[in-house]
Amino acid sequence: MTQSFPAQHAAAVNAIPLRAKRAIWLFIAYWLVQLGVGLVGGVGAGMYAAFTFSSAEAIDAFINDVALFPLTLAAILAAGAVVFAIVRSSFPGRIRDGAFAPMGWTPAPVAYAILAAILGGGLAFGYLNFGIVISPPSPTQDFGPIATAAAAATAGDGITWAALVWAAILLLAAPIEEFLFRGAMLTGFTRSFGTVAASVIVTVLFVGSHLFETNFYYPAILSIALMAVLTLIARLWTGSLVAPICIHGAYNLVIVVEAFQ
């Protein structure tokens, strides 16, 4: 049912302004929800495995090879839903009427989307075929649990369910993270500190939030940093989240395709 004008006006008046403080809370909430879902799910998976399997190897295999990917997917989706709900309290109008337009939730020319996808895919291709080749990981280089499990899931013959869930994680992460970082957070920080400071803060937080999975492997960090800069430029240049999502999505898609080779 469509709201009357007085109801719409009241919702707008009661909206919580999206500024730096709220942008920080969005960032914290996004990772806390993922951590919470992961911890609760991990404890549940561990208890189930302990009662189901008799050997430590079987328990470890269940947690890392069976439970890890769906739990991670659930955590990302839950965190995205929480971010969306918080943002709605700042922009309570109808989305189709442009409630999210200040955050870049607007259309963009198809040419921009195509160019963005080419840039994102090209960056990932360069990382996989040049960055890793020029500076390959050392034999002692470790990565985060998701990256390690993803490598194991795609190392065998055929496409397993774990590999498909990992691919879904990467592909869903692109629109969710762009909505958070280049959408809501960039808008909030810009309103408080201006575009330049907001751009630096959002980029640093984005790269920093990926350090754990890359475990400071610098070609990966550099590639993610370049992707963050490209998505930021695309957001500022077009005023829309379409191009950043295409860059991020194409980057992750090339990573997925390469993993299945």
Backbone torsions as a table, in degrees:
resi	resn	phi	psi	omega
1	MET	NA	131.2	-177.8
2	THR	-72.4	134.2	178.4
3	GLN	-70.3	146.7	173.8
4	SER	-73.6	166.0	-179.9
5	PHE	-60.6	-43.3	177.3
6	PRO	-59.3	-38.7	179.9
7	ALA	-67.0	-41.9	178.3
8	GLN	-63.5	-42.2	-179.9
9	HIS	-64.4	-41.5	179.1
10	ALA	-63.7	-39.9	178.7
11	ALA	-63.6	-40.8	179.9
12	ALA	-66.3	-39.6	-180.0
13	VAL	-65.8	-38.0	-177.6
14	ASN	-84.1	-0.7	-179.2
15	ALA	-65.2	143.2	178.3
16	ILE	-86.0	120.9	-176.8
17	PRO	-58.5	139.2	177.4
18	LEU	-93.2	101.7	176.6
19	ARG	-130.4	-165.6	-172.2
20	ALA	-58.1	-44.9	-177.9
21	LYS	-59.8	-43.1	-179.9
22	ARG	-72.4	-32.6	177.1
23	ALA	-64.0	-41.1	177.0
24	ILE	-64.1	-41.7	179.3
25	TRP	-63.2	-38.1	176.8
26	LEU	-60.3	-44.8	179.6
27	PHE	-62.1	-46.2	-179.6
28	ILE	-65.3	-44.5	-178.8
29	ALA	-61.6	-39.4	-179.0
30	TYR	-58.9	-45.6	-177.3
31	TRP	-81.4	-32.1	177.7
32	LEU	-65.7	-40.4	179.0
33	VAL	-64.0	-43.9	177.5
34	GLN	-60.9	-43.5	179.8
35	LEU	-63.7	-43.1	-179.4
36	GLY	-63.5	-47.1	178.4
37	VAL	-62.7	-41.1	179.3
38	GLY	-63.9	-42.2	-179.4
39	LEU	-67.4	-47.0	-179.6
40	VAL	-64.4	-46.2	178.9
41	GLY	-64.6	-39.4	179.7
42	GLY	-64.9	-41.2	177.4
43	VAL	-63.9	-42.9	178.6
44	GLY	-62.7	-44.4	178.8
45	ALA	-64.2	-39.4	179.2
46	GLY	-64.8	-41.4	178.5
47	MET	-65.7	-42.9	178.5
48	TYR	-61.3	-45.8	-178.7
49	ALA	-64.2	-38.5	-178.3
50	ALA	-65.3	-35.3	179.7
51	PHE	-83.7	-17.5	-174.6
52	THR	-98.0	-38.3	-174.6
53	PHE	-112.0	151.2	-176.0
54	SER	-97.9	-24.7	-176.7
55	SER	-102.5	150.8	178.0
56	ALA	-64.1	-33.5	179.4
57	GLU	-64.7	-41.8	179.9
58	ALA	-67.5	-39.1	178.2
59	ILE	-63.5	-47.1	179.8
60	ASP	-62.3	-40.6	179.8
61	ALA	-64.7	-39.8	179.4
62	PHE	-64.3	-45.1	-177.5
63	ILE	-65.4	-45.8	-174.0
64	ASN	-86.4	-30.2	-175.3
65	ASP	-100.9	-21.7	-176.6
66	VAL	-111.9	-50.5	-171.2
67	ALA	-86.4	-28.8	-170.3
68	LEU	-60.0	-48.0	-174.0
69	PHE	-68.5	-49.2	177.9
70	PRO	-63.0	-34.2	176.6
71	LEU	-65.1	-41.2	178.3
72	THR	-64.3	-42.7	178.1
73	LEU	-61.8	-44.4	178.6
74	ALA	-63.0	-38.4	-179.4
75	ALA	-65.1	-43.1	-179.6
76	ILE	-66.0	-42.9	179.5
77	LEU	-65.2	-41.7	178.7
78	ALA	-64.6	-42.9	179.2
79	ALA	-64.4	-40.9	177.3
80	GLY	-62.5	-39.6	178.9
81	ALA	-65.2	-39.4	178.9
82	VAL	-66.5	-43.4	177.4
83	VAL	-59.8	-45.4	179.6
84	PHE	-59.7	-42.8	-179.4
85	ALA	-64.7	-40.5	179.0
86	ILE	-65.7	-42.8	179.7
87	VAL	-63.8	-36.1	179.4
88	ARG	-60.9	-31.0	178.8
89	SER	-71.2	-17.2	175.0
90	SER	-94.8	-25.9	179.8
91	PHE	-131.0	77.3	-170.6
92	PRO	-80.7	-3.6	-178.7
93	GLY	-71.2	179.3	178.4
94	ARG	-72.8	132.3	-176.6
95	ILE	-64.5	-39.7	-178.3
96	ARG	-67.0	-17.3	176.6
97	ASP	-94.4	5.8	175.3
98	GLY	98.1	22.5	-179.1
99	ALA	-60.6	-35.4	-178.6
100	PHE	-94.7	7.4	-178.0
101	ALA	-57.5	-36.7	178.8
102	PRO	-60.9	-20.3	179.8
103	MET	-96.4	3.9	179.6
104	GLY	96.0	9.8	178.2
105	TRP	-78.9	68.2	-176.9
106	THR	-138.3	159.6	178.4
107	PRO	-67.9	164.4	176.1
108	ALA	-144.4	152.2	178.4
109	PRO	-56.6	145.1	-179.9
110	VAL	-58.8	-36.0	-179.7
111	ALA	-60.2	-38.6	177.8
112	TYR	-64.0	-42.0	-179.5
113	ALA	-64.0	-42.4	179.9
114	ILE	-65.2	-46.7	178.8
115	LEU	-61.3	-40.7	179.3
116	ALA	-63.1	-43.1	179.0
117	ALA	-62.7	-39.9	178.5
118	ILE	-63.7	-42.6	179.8
119	LEU	-64.5	-46.1	-179.6
120	GLY	-64.4	-44.9	178.0
121	GLY	-65.3	-39.2	178.7
122	GLY	-64.7	-38.0	178.4
123	LEU	-64.4	-44.9	178.7
124	ALA	-64.4	-39.7	178.0
125	PHE	-61.7	-41.9	178.6
126	GLY	-64.0	-40.4	178.7
127	TYR	-64.2	-44.6	-175.7
128	LEU	-72.3	-32.9	-173.0
129	ASN	-106.1	-11.2	179.1
130	PHE	-126.9	-50.4	-178.2
131	GLY	-58.9	-48.6	-179.8
132	ILE	-69.4	-33.2	-179.4
133	VAL	-70.7	-43.6	-178.6
134	ILE	-67.5	-40.9	-179.8
135	SER	-132.5	77.2	-177.4
136	PRO	-66.5	151.6	177.3
137	PRO	-61.3	141.7	177.6
138	SER	-70.1	160.1	179.0
139	PRO	-58.1	-23.6	-179.0
140	THR	-97.7	3.7	-178.4
141	GLN	-69.5	123.1	175.5
142	ASP	-105.9	153.7	174.0
143	PHE	-122.9	176.8	-179.8
144	GLY	-66.6	169.9	-176.0
145	PRO	-62.3	-36.6	-179.5
146	ILE	-70.4	-45.4	179.2
147	ALA	-62.6	-40.4	179.8
148	THR	-66.1	-45.9	179.6
149	ALA	-66.7	-36.0	178.7
150	ALA	-64.7	-40.3	177.8
151	ALA	-62.1	-39.9	179.3
152	ALA	-69.9	-36.9	-177.3
153	ALA	-68.8	-29.1	-178.0
154	THR	-102.5	5.2	-176.7
155	ALA	-84.0	-23.6	-177.3
156	GLY	-83.5	-176.2	178.7
157	ASP	-83.3	138.6	178.0
158	GLY	84.1	172.0	-179.2
159	ILE	-104.4	112.9	-178.7
160	THR	-89.3	166.8	178.3
161	TRP	-64.4	-35.3	179.1
162	ALA	-63.6	-40.1	178.5
163	ALA	-65.9	-37.2	179.1
164	LEU	-68.0	-39.8	177.4
165	VAL	-66.3	-39.1	176.1
166	TRP	-61.4	-41.6	177.4
167	ALA	-62.3	-41.6	178.2
168	ALA	-62.2	-38.4	178.4
169	ILE	-59.5	-48.5	-178.5
170	LEU	-63.9	-42.3	-175.5
171	LEU	-73.3	-35.0	178.1
172	LEU	-76.3	-27.1	-178.9
173	ALA	-63.5	-31.9	-175.5
174	ALA	-60.3	-58.6	-179.5
175	PRO	-65.8	-34.9	-179.4
176	ILE	-66.5	-46.2	-178.6
177	GLU	-70.7	-34.2	177.0
178	GLU	-67.5	-40.2	176.3
179	PHE	-59.2	-39.8	-179.3
180	LEU	-74.3	-56.7	-170.2
181	PHE	-78.5	-61.4	-176.6
182	ARG	-81.8	-8.1	176.8
183	GLY	-99.9	-85.7	-173.3
184	ALA	-66.7	-49.3	-175.9
185	MET	-66.3	-42.4	178.8
186	LEU	-61.8	-39.4	178.6
187	THR	-64.4	-46.4	-178.2
188	GLY	-64.3	-46.2	-179.9
189	PHE	-68.2	-35.2	178.9
190	THR	-63.9	-41.0	-179.8
191	ARG	-64.5	-28.4	-178.5
192	SER	-93.2	-37.7	-169.9
193	PHE	-122.7	-8.0	-175.8
194	GLY	96.5	166.8	-172.2
195	THR	-66.7	-44.0	-175.5
196	VAL	-63.2	-52.5	-179.5
197	ALA	-62.0	-41.9	179.8
198	ALA	-61.7	-41.1	-179.9
199	SER	-62.3	-42.7	179.5
200	VAL	-66.0	-46.2	-177.7
201	ILE	-61.2	-48.1	-177.7
202	VAL	-63.4	-41.8	-179.2
203	THR	-66.2	-43.0	178.8
204	VAL	-63.2	-43.6	179.7
205	LEU	-65.9	-37.6	179.5
206	PHE	-65.1	-49.1	-179.9
207	VAL	-65.5	-43.0	-179.8
208	GLY	-61.0	-35.0	-178.7
209	SER	-71.9	-11.6	178.7
210	HIS	-104.3	1.9	-177.1
211	LEU	-66.2	-34.4	-175.7
212	PHE	-64.7	-44.2	-178.6
213	GLU	-71.3	-34.1	178.6
214	THR	-80.3	-18.8	-179.0
215	ASN	51.6	41.8	174.1
216	PHE	63.7	25.1	172.2
217	TYR	-75.7	108.4	-163.7
218	TYR	-65.2	-33.0	174.9
219	PRO	-61.0	-37.2	178.1
220	ALA	-69.0	-43.0	178.7
221	ILE	-62.4	-43.5	179.7
222	LEU	-62.7	-41.9	179.8
223	SER	-64.0	-43.1	178.7
224	ILE	-66.3	-38.5	178.2
225	ALA	-64.2	-42.3	177.8
226	LEU	-63.9	-39.5	177.5
227	MET	-64.0	-39.1	177.9
228	ALA	-63.1	-40.1	179.1
229	VAL	-68.0	-42.3	179.0
230	LEU	-62.1	-44.8	-179.7
231	THR	-66.4	-35.9	177.9
232	LEU	-65.1	-47.5	179.2
233	ILE	-59.6	-43.2	180.0
234	ALA	-62.4	-40.0	179.2
235	ARG	-65.5	-45.0	-178.5
236	LEU	-71.2	-35.5	-176.5
237	TRP	-73.2	-44.6	-175.5
238	THR	-92.7	-20.9	-175.8
239	GLY	73.6	10.7	-175.5
240	SER	-130.8	155.0	175.6
241	LEU	-85.6	-5.6	-177.1
242	VAL	-61.2	-51.2	-178.3
243	ALA	-64.2	-45.7	176.4
244	PRO	-59.0	-40.1	178.6
245	ILE	-64.3	-39.1	179.0
246	CYS	-66.4	-40.7	177.4
247	ILE	-62.3	-51.4	-177.3
248	HIS	-65.0	-44.1	-179.3
249	GLY	-64.5	-42.9	178.9
250	ALA	-66.7	-38.4	176.4
251	TYR	-57.8	-51.0	-179.8
252	ASN	-66.6	-35.1	179.9
253	LEU	-63.5	-42.3	178.6
254	VAL	-64.6	-38.8	176.5
255	ILE	-60.8	-42.8	179.6
256	VAL	-64.1	-48.4	-178.6
257	VAL	-61.3	-43.3	-179.6
258	GLU	-62.9	-36.5	-178.3
259	ALA	-65.5	-28.3	-178.3
260	PHE	-88.5	0.1	-179.9
261	GLN	-73.8	NA	NA
